[in-house]
Amino acid sequence: MAKTKFRPLHDRVVVKRIDAENKTKGGIIIPDTAKEKPSEGEVIAVGPGGRDESGKLIPIDIKAGDRVLFGKWSGTEVKLDGEDLLIMKESDIMGVIA
């Protein structure tokens, strides 16, 4: 993503999904057709933040490189430089994984 000159606007965040394990704890291999899309990802880029009613900028709490959890149907899927990414609002992110 470093080559891309893409910068999200307002309170939007660009996230790259982190692939889930293809094996259960018991050792059963899950085929690709049965896998769900992962709801965990790494933040690639963030916008400057939203604005309140008076026009004051409210900065985003998330920064590039954070690992986050988001809803199953959150965001819009896009393809930039051959990578599948999600663009979502900061409010779609449920939390940061420490």
Stockholm file with secondary structure:
# STOCKHOLM 1.0

chainA/1-98         MAKTKFRPLHDRVVVKRIDAENKTKGGIIIPDTAKEKPSEGEVIAVGPGGRDESGKLIPIDIKAGDRVLFGKWSGTEVKLDGEDLLIMKESDIMGVIA
#=GR chainA/1-98 SS CTTCCCCCCTTEEEEEECCCCSBCTTSCBCCGGGCCCCSEEEEEEECSCEECTTCCEECCSCCTTCEEEECTTCSEEEEETTEEEEEEEGGGEEEEEC
#=GC SS_cons        CTTCCCCCCTTEEEEEECCCCSBCTTSCBCCGGGCCCCSEEEEEEECSCEECTTCCEECCSCCTTCEEEECTTCSEEEEETTEEEEEEEGGGEEEEEC
//
